[in-house]
Amino acid sequence: MTEGVKVVSATVPARQGTAAEARPRNTAAERGSRSPKRKLRAPADKRKNLEILFFVTPALLLIAMFMLVPIIQAVRFSVYNWKGFGPLVDFVGLQNYVRVLQNEVFTDALVHNLVIIAGSIIIQLPLGLAIALLLNRKMKIQGLLRTIIFVPYVLSEVIAGVVWFQLLQPQYGLIDTVLAKLGIQGPAQGWLGTPDLALWTVLIVLTWKYLGLAVILFLAGLQGVPDELYEAAQIDGASWWQIQRKITIPLLGPTLRTWGFLSMVGSLQLFDMVWILTGGGPANSTTTMATFLVSEGTKRQNFGVASAASVILFIVALILAVSYQQFILKRDTQPDTSRKRKKVRR
Amino acid sequence: MELGKRGLGILALLASTALLASGCSGGGGTNDAAAAGEDKTITWWHNSNNGEGKAYYEKVADDFEAAHEGVTVEVSAMQHEDMLTKLDAAFQSGDAPDVYMERGGGELAGHVEAGLTRDLSELATDEISMIGGNIAGWQVDGKTYALPYSVGLAGFWYNKALFKEAGISNPPQTMDEWMDAVKKLKAAGIDPVSVGAGDKWPAAHYWYYSVLRECSQDVLNASVKNLEFDDQCFVKAGEDVKKVIDAEPFNPGFLSTPAQSGPTSASGLLATERVAMELAGHWEPGIMQGLTEDGKGLGDDTGWFPFPTIDGGAGAQDAQLGGGDAWGVSQDAPDEAVDFVKYLLSDSVQQGFAKLDMGLPTNPAANDSVADPALASLLKARDESPYVQLYFDTAFGASIGGAMNDEIALLFAGQSSPADIVAKSQDAANMEK
């Protein structure tokens, strides 16, 4: 471990070195443009502000229309008892929130979301890393293997879901048929129909679907590891295994952490795959917060309750995202943001 | 150059604003024109979106246009689920079609309360008396808000050949006989019953029917009206269903089986002869035809029998559970839309409708036109029954119905009890009061 840390700290100056090289060039260019600007400062600033206004307004309008307005509407609906049509009259305060938080189906759904977040990271991280390291070696069928791993990710979630749904059918599905030929009896209610197995089955399908993204991201991260480090390590007599452990993986850190963030956000919003494979069943064993709010909202027309659930989902996602930023991503983003800030100041 | 850039910026801004603005107003345009009422356009949404049914409805609309000068009927044929989603959205935005499908019960009551649908009580008196008892599901506080054009029943669809193979000569009439049939089918190595408990409502139909057998009509009517489930008969019904589940008659994997989508759905299993029977609605033959390669479903082996009687039940043993579709007229539709709905229920339109097996007509003049023998036996059961109870998830509305169905599905999974079904339904009902 200590050795590993040493290697990391040894690489940090190297990284700063490249950044330092780039920096003087920037400042020189900016300095050059600085003096003539100063004369025209007031009108130039005004013009610049106008320009910013012109170019940013359409984007802001779109964000307002498709993000802010729906969020505000959801908050508004969440304090009414509303069936989805007619005027908003039946004000109920925070009652919908109480209803959601006291609903076992919702709290279970929250737990399922957390299980899927943890499960995806615990399964996909080592697996994705192993595959990425393997595929990073020069091989004859490298391209083919990369494609095979990545295809599930490109596939539409709905199509993949329907295919797996058919494969996992009890008794008549391909998986049970193959198992039966091997003399193994699949679960009587099927993989998706047994409450204790359904969530794990969904997790396996999700792993199959999203492993490709992890592998591609990790492979891209691996391209960013400078060859000199490998060469130096090889000269020092490090084995392939040592090189992976002490150079590749630590340097892959930022990529891994970013992937972890994407994976977490994706797991929180999980809807389509669950909806197709199980619809949240059997016996609510695979509901996620997203399936809960869809079935409460569009299926049962309890739009107030569904809106409250969506606000809660928003808050949960916000808390998780901010704390991930704060505690895990900070190492990666901190130097970047401070560098950016400096640039803007100049 | 600088000016050019800025000009471009303004242009882009204007263009995008214009795009947004046009996007916002696009939906409202047609309705305003219809409300202005100069050219009398009736928008009509229906769910016969393929084959003969679609062509038939186009012809019906053309005939109406020919008979009414200056009236245009804009027909939109949609897939059923799509149509329901779009209808919900249309009602939310206040942009509903003039003539649309109304399923009755709690959903209709909600539309009425929000003032979205037109009272037809005075406008269609002849049609209302013609339809008779079948119209009850579309009445709120004694007023009629939509005219049902097809009312069907749920019952057991079965495979005659497989019943014969298991040595069952007559379809079961009592619950004991039904249990006996299940035993015989199992002994013959046939999976007896398929149920799409993954979609919940097919499982819920067992509870609905048991309630119908255990509770008197007065209790049911009071329950729907007051949203109370305090009568013990509701718990008894749950116990009946539990007995059925404990006999393990259902297809493997029934907890995640969908109702009627795909060959491994409950309907698919019956259509492909992998189970002997299924409790399903009157639409089943059509679904089965769509799920078999030859497009025939079970063909001549298709049989139908009503839900068995339950000994000692306080309810009517020959009452039926069903539901149907009605034509509703939205509040700001032109008056011609009401005439159009009346025309849709006329003898000739309903006869053509029945001939194409598009549903079970409510106009008695069309009864003889029902060609399919299984559907004809269903029609007979409907007209002989003392009353047809609307599916509970429709009668009580989506919110209570959803909670009810959820808990019934949990009973099927062994994670709930008869008392829980009543308690959870009551909880949801209390929110509606």
Interface residues (C-beta under 8 A of the other chain):
Chain A: R47 L50 E51 F54 F55 T57 P58 L61 L62 M65 N81 K83 G84 F85 G86 P87 R99 V105 Q166 Q169 P170 Q171 Y172 G173 A188 Q189 G190 L192 G193 T194 P195 A198 T278 G279 G281 P282 A283 N284 S295 T298 K299 R300 Q301 N302
Chain B: E2 K5 R6 G9 I10 A12 L13 S16 T17 L20 T85 D88 F91 Q92 G110 H111 E113 A114 G115 L116 A197 G198 D199 K200 P252 G253 F254 L255 S256 T257 G262 T264 R274 G397 A398 S399 G401 G402 A403 D406 A409 L410 A413 Q415 M431
